[in-house]
């Protein structure tokens, strides 16, 4: 019976060792998979951050271009307003000159008729 018990003990020890080895293998496999997932996650985060940085850079460039265009348009509008004021002034002067010329012509015609 002692021999039988020793044999069973040895069998159980071998079974335990096999189970422990299987557990260690499984643990190593799980750790390797976790490491791979962490690496992939880190890679994806980097790619996402790079894309975000690039998008931000492009947006800043577009905003700057829009600001420059707005500034240019404001300058153009300002110069057009000055041109309009200048043209109004010229029109007024021409109207006054035309009025004076018409008055002078009228007086000349009156003088000529007499």
C-alpha positions in Angstrom: 0.0 0.0 0.0 2.9 2.3 0.7 4.3 1.6 -2.7 0.9 2.4 -4.2 0.6 5.6 -2.3 4.1 6.6 -3.3 3.3 5.9 -6.9 0.1 7.9 -6.7 2.1 10.7 -5.0 4.6 10.7 -7.8 1.8 10.6 -10.4 0.1 13.6 -8.7 3.5 15.4 -8.5 4.0 14.8 -12.2 0.5 16.0 -13.0 1.0 19.0 -10.8 4.2 19.8 -12.6 2.6 19.4 -16.0 -0.3 21.7 -14.9 2.2 24.3 -13.5 4.2 24.1 -16.8 1.0 24.6 -18.8 0.1 27.5 -16.6 3.5 29.1 -17.0 3.3 28.6 -20.8 -0.2 30.2 -20.8 1.0 33.0 -18.5 4.0 33.7 -20.9 1.7 33.6 -23.9 -0.8 36.1 -22.2 2.1 38.4 -21.2 3.4 38.3 -24.8 0.0 39.1 -26.2 -0.4 41.9 -23.6 2.9 43.3 -24.7 1.9 43.1 -28.4 -1.4 44.9 -27.7 0.4 47.6 -25.7 2.9 48.1 -28.6 0.0 48.3 -31.1 -1.9 50.7 -28.9 1.2 52.9 -28.5 1.7 52.8 -32.3 -1.9 53.8 -32.9 -1.7 56.6 -30.3 1.4 57.9 -32.0 -0.2 57.7 -35.4 -3.3 59.5 -34.0 -1.2 62.2 -32.4 0.8 62.7 -35.7 -2.4 63.0 -37.6 -3.8 65.4 -35.0 -0.6 67.5 -35.1 -0.7 67.6 -39.0 -4.4 68.6 -39.0 -3.7 71.3 -36.5 -0.8 72.6 -38.6 -2.9 72.7 -41.7 -5.8 74.4 -39.8 -3.4 77.1 -38.5 -2.1 77.6 -42.1 -5.6 78.0 -43.4 -6.6 80.3 -40.6 -3.5 82.5 -41.3 -4.3 82.5 -45.0 -7.9 83.6 -44.2 -6.6 86.3 -41.9 -4.3 87.6 -44.7 -7.1 87.5 -47.2 -9.4 89.4 -44.8 -6.7 92.0 -44.2 -6.2 92.3 -47.9 -9.9 92.6 -48.6 -10.2 95.2 -45.8 -7.4 97.2 -47.4 -9.1 96.9 -50.8 -12.4 98.0 -49.4 -10.8 101.0 -47.7 -9.0 102.1 -50.9 -12.3 101.6 -52.8 -14.1 103.9 -50.3 -11.4 106.5 -50.7 -11.7 106.2 -54.5 -15.5 106.6 -54.3 -15.1 109.7 -52.1 -12.6 111.1 -54.6 -15.0 110.3 -57.5 -17.9 112.0 -55.7 -15.8 115.1 -55.1 -14.7 115.1 -58.8 -18.4 114.7 -59.8 -19.4 117.6 -57.6 -16.7 119.8 -59.1 -17.6 118.8 -62.6 -21.3 119.5 -61.8 -20.4 123.0 -60.5 -18.2 123.6 -63.5 -21.0 122.5 -65.8 -23.4 124.7 -64.0 -21.1 127.7 -64.3 -20.4 126.9 -68.0 -24.2 126.7 -68.6 -24.7 130.0 -66.9 -21.9 131.6 -68.9 -23.4 130.1 -72.1 -26.8 131.4 -71.2 -25.4 134.9 -70.6 -23.5 134.7 -73.9 -26.6 133.7 -75.7 -28.5 136.6 -74.1 -25.8 138.9 -75.2 -25.7 137.5 -78.7 -29.5 137.8 -79.0 -29.4 141.5 -78.2 
